[in-house]
Amino acid sequence: MKKLFLPALALLAVTPASAQADEPVTQRFEHKGSSYRYTVTQVGDVRVISGVEERTGKPFTLRVGQHRVRGTVGSQQVSFPLRDVEPLTKPATTLAAR
């Protein structure tokens, strides 16, 4: 399951801070036939990625620290090193912005 979210994390690691300002912007990406919607917020030193897999409605919340990613996908706990993150082949799509 974690392989589905690794590409999203790589993209978020390079997203400029201005795109993660006060109000989170909803973004979207597709990976292996599934579409995902998510927002990113900064809480202290941790980046929190919250979203949903659009077809099934399964929610996910990932907390990205300096070296590790932890969180939940549906009801399953996930935890993996940040170095395991792979880049997306296409950029994410912004759904709404101000």
CYANA upper distance limits for C-alpha pairs under 8 A (distance plus 0.5 A):
  1 MET  CA      5 PHE  CA      8.14
  1 MET  CA     73 VAL  CA      8.38
  2 LYS  CA      6 LEU  CA      6.89
  2 LYS  CA     78 VAL  CA      7.30
  3 LYS  CA      7 PRO  CA      8.10
  4 LEU  CA     31 HIS  CA      7.38
  4 LEU  CA     32 LYS  CA      8.40
  5 PHE  CA      9 LEU  CA      7.01
  6 LEU  CA     10 ALA  CA      7.12
  6 LEU  CA     84 ASP  CA      7.80
  6 LEU  CA     85 VAL  CA      5.17
  6 LEU  CA     86 GLU  CA      6.21
  6 LEU  CA     87 PRO  CA      8.19
  7 PRO  CA     11 LEU  CA      7.15
  7 PRO  CA     85 VAL  CA      6.72
  7 PRO  CA     86 GLU  CA      5.46
  7 PRO  CA     87 PRO  CA      5.46
  7 PRO  CA     88 LEU  CA      5.31
  8 ALA  CA     12 LEU  CA      6.81
  8 ALA  CA     29 PHE  CA      8.07
  8 ALA  CA     87 PRO  CA      7.90
  8 ALA  CA     88 LEU  CA      7.11
  9 LEU  CA     13 ALA  CA      6.63
  9 LEU  CA     85 VAL  CA      6.94
  9 LEU  CA     86 GLU  CA      8.32
  9 LEU  CA     87 PRO  CA      8.31
 10 ALA  CA     14 VAL  CA      7.45
 10 ALA  CA     85 VAL  CA      6.18
 10 ALA  CA     86 GLU  CA      6.33
 10 ALA  CA     87 PRO  CA      5.37
 10 ALA  CA     88 LEU  CA      7.41
 11 LEU  CA     15 THR  CA      6.95
 11 LEU  CA     87 PRO  CA      6.68
 11 LEU  CA     88 LEU  CA      6.87
 11 LEU  CA     91 PRO  CA      7.93
 11 LEU  CA     92 ALA  CA      8.13
 12 LEU  CA     40 VAL  CA      8.41
 15 THR  CA     19 ALA  CA      7.25
 15 THR  CA     20 GLN  CA      8.27
 16 PRO  CA     20 GLN  CA      7.58
 17 ALA  CA     21 ALA  CA      7.13
 19 ALA  CA     25 VAL  CA      7.87
 20 GLN  CA     24 PRO  CA      6.53
 20 GLN  CA     25 VAL  CA      7.69
 20 GLN  CA     40 VAL  CA      6.97
 20 GLN  CA     41 THR  CA      6.86
 20 GLN  CA     42 GLN  CA      7.95
 21 ALA  CA     41 THR  CA      8.42
 24 PRO  CA     39 THR  CA      6.13
 24 PRO  CA     40 VAL  CA      6.49
 24 PRO  CA     41 THR  CA      6.70
 25 VAL  CA     39 THR  CA      6.32
 25 VAL  CA     40 VAL  CA      7.90
 25 VAL  CA     94 THR  CA      7.71
 25 VAL  CA     95 LEU  CA      8.09
 25 VAL  CA     96 ALA  CA      6.64
 25 VAL  CA     97 ALA  CA      6.33
 26 THR  CA     37 ARG  CA      7.14
 26 THR  CA     38 TYR  CA      6.06
 26 THR  CA     39 THR  CA      5.39
 26 THR  CA     94 THR  CA      6.74
 26 THR  CA     95 LEU  CA      6.10
 26 THR  CA     96 ALA  CA      6.37
 26 THR  CA     97 ALA  CA      8.19
 27 GLN  CA     37 ARG  CA      6.14
 27 GLN  CA     38 TYR  CA      5.92
 27 GLN  CA     39 THR  CA      6.74
 27 GLN  CA     92 ALA  CA      7.00
 27 GLN  CA     93 THR  CA      6.05
 27 GLN  CA     94 THR  CA      4.84
 27 GLN  CA     95 LEU  CA      5.87
 27 GLN  CA     96 ALA  CA      7.95
 28 ARG  CA     35 SER  CA      7.57
 28 ARG  CA     36 TYR  CA      5.97
 28 ARG  CA     37 ARG  CA      4.92
 28 ARG  CA     38 TYR  CA      6.82
 28 ARG  CA     92 ALA  CA      6.09
 28 ARG  CA     93 THR  CA      5.52
 28 ARG  CA     94 THR  CA      6.71
 28 ARG  CA     95 LEU  CA      7.21
 29 PHE  CA     35 SER  CA      6.30
 29 PHE  CA     36 TYR  CA      5.92
 29 PHE  CA     37 ARG  CA      7.29
 29 PHE  CA     91 PRO  CA      8.07
 29 PHE  CA     92 ALA  CA      5.36
 29 PHE  CA     93 THR  CA      6.66
 30 GLU  CA     34 SER  CA      5.99
 30 GLU  CA     35 SER  CA      4.82
 30 GLU  CA     36 TYR  CA      6.67
 30 GLU  CA     92 ALA  CA      8.50
 31 HIS  CA     35 SER  CA      7.03
 34 SER  CA     53 GLU  CA      7.62
 34 SER  CA     54 GLU  CA      8.02
 34 SER  CA     55 ARG  CA      7.71
 35 SER  CA     53 GLU  CA      6.49
 35 SER  CA     54 GLU  CA      6.11
 35 SER  CA     55 ARG  CA      7.61
 36 TYR  CA     51 GLY  CA      7.54
 36 TYR  CA     52 VAL  CA      6.31
 36 TYR  CA     53 GLU  CA      5.03
 36 TYR  CA     54 GLU  CA      6.09
 37 ARG  CA     51 GLY  CA      5.84
 37 ARG  CA     52 VAL  CA      6.01
 37 ARG  CA     53 GLU  CA      7.06
 37 ARG  CA     54 GLU  CA      7.29
 38 TYR  CA     49 ILE  CA      7.08
 38 TYR  CA     50 SER  CA      5.88
 38 TYR  CA     51 GLY  CA      4.34
 38 TYR  CA     52 VAL  CA      6.99
 39 THR  CA     49 ILE  CA      6.28
 39 THR  CA     50 SER  CA      6.00
 39 THR  CA     51 GLY  CA      6.77
 40 VAL  CA     47 ARG  CA      7.22
 40 VAL  CA     48 VAL  CA      6.11
 40 VAL  CA     49 ILE  CA      5.11
 40 VAL  CA     50 SER  CA      7.05
 41 THR  CA     47 ARG  CA      6.33
 41 THR  CA     48 VAL  CA      5.75
 41 THR  CA     49 ILE  CA      7.17
 42 GLN  CA     46 VAL  CA      6.47
 42 GLN  CA     47 ARG  CA      5.07
 42 GLN  CA     48 VAL  CA      6.62
 43 VAL  CA     47 ARG  CA      6.62
 43 VAL  CA     48 VAL  CA      7.46
 45 ASP  CA     65 GLY  CA      7.44
 45 ASP  CA     66 GLN  CA      8.47
 46 VAL  CA     63 ARG  CA      6.77
 46 VAL  CA     64 VAL  CA      6.10
 46 VAL  CA     65 GLY  CA      5.54
 46 VAL  CA     66 GLN  CA      8.21
 47 ARG  CA     63 ARG  CA      6.26
 47 ARG  CA     64 VAL  CA      5.55
 47 ARG  CA     65 GLY  CA      7.27
 48 VAL  CA     61 THR  CA      7.47
 48 VAL  CA     62 LEU  CA      6.20
 48 VAL  CA     63 ARG  CA      5.08
 48 VAL  CA     64 VAL  CA      6.78
 49 ILE  CA     60 PHE  CA      8.38
 49 ILE  CA     61 THR  CA      6.07
 49 ILE  CA     62 LEU  CA      5.53
 49 ILE  CA     63 ARG  CA      6.88
 49 ILE  CA     64 VAL  CA      8.24
 50 SER  CA     59 PRO  CA      8.07
 50 SER  CA     60 PHE  CA      6.25
 50 SER  CA     61 THR  CA      4.91
 50 SER  CA     62 LEU  CA      6.99
 51 GLY  CA     59 PRO  CA      6.21
 51 GLY  CA     60 PHE  CA      5.86
 51 GLY  CA     61 THR  CA      7.02
 52 VAL  CA     57 GLY  CA      6.18
 52 VAL  CA     58 LYS  CA      5.96
 52 VAL  CA     59 PRO  CA      4.69
 52 VAL  CA     60 PHE  CA      6.34
 53 GLU  CA     57 GLY  CA      5.76
 53 GLU  CA     58 LYS  CA      5.81
 53 GLU  CA     59 PRO  CA      6.93
 53 GLU  CA     60 PHE  CA      8.40
 54 GLU  CA     58 LYS  CA      8.07
 58 LYS  CA     73 VAL  CA      7.68
 58 LYS  CA     74 GLY  CA      5.71
 59 PRO  CA     73 VAL  CA      6.65
 59 PRO  CA     74 GLY  CA      5.74
 60 PHE  CA     71 GLY  CA      8.00
 60 PHE  CA     72 THR  CA      6.03
 60 PHE  CA     73 VAL  CA      4.79
 60 PHE  CA     74 GLY  CA      6.37
 61 THR  CA     71 GLY  CA      5.92
 61 THR  CA     72 THR  CA      5.90
 61 THR  CA     73 VAL  CA      7.09
 62 LEU  CA     69 VAL  CA      7.00
 62 LEU  CA     70 ARG  CA      6.11
 62 LEU  CA     71 GLY  CA      4.80
 62 LEU  CA     72 THR  CA      6.95
 63 ARG  CA     69 VAL  CA      6.11
 63 ARG  CA     70 ARG  CA      5.76
 63 ARG  CA     71 GLY  CA      6.32
 64 VAL  CA     68 ARG  CA      6.75
 64 VAL  CA     69 VAL  CA      5.07
 64 VAL  CA     70 ARG  CA      7.21
 64 VAL  CA     82 LEU  CA      8.22
 65 GLY  CA     69 VAL  CA      6.58
 66 GLN  CA     82 LEU  CA      8.10
 67 HIS  CA     81 PRO  CA      6.49
 67 HIS  CA     82 LEU  CA      5.75
 67 HIS  CA     83 ARG  CA      7.92
 68 ARG  CA     79 SER  CA      7.65
 68 ARG  CA     80 PHE  CA      6.34
 68 ARG  CA     81 PRO  CA      4.87
 68 ARG  CA     82 LEU  CA      5.36
 69 VAL  CA     78 VAL  CA      8.36
 69 VAL  CA     79 SER  CA      6.02
 69 VAL  CA     80 PHE  CA      5.93
 69 VAL  CA     81 PRO  CA      6.59
 69 VAL  CA     82 LEU  CA      6.49
 70 ARG  CA     77 GLN  CA      8.15
 70 ARG  CA     78 VAL  CA      6.15
 70 ARG  CA     79 SER  CA      4.82
 70 ARG  CA     80 PHE  CA      7.23
 71 GLY  CA     77 GLN  CA      6.35
 71 GLY  CA     78 VAL  CA      5.87
 71 GLY  CA     79 SER  CA      7.06
 72 THR  CA     76 GLN  CA      5.92
 72 THR  CA     77 GLN  CA      4.97
 72 THR  CA     78 VAL  CA      6.12
 73 VAL  CA     77 GLN  CA      6.98
 73 VAL  CA     78 VAL  CA      7.52
 80 PHE  CA     84 ASP  CA      7.64
 81 PRO  CA     85 VAL  CA      8.25
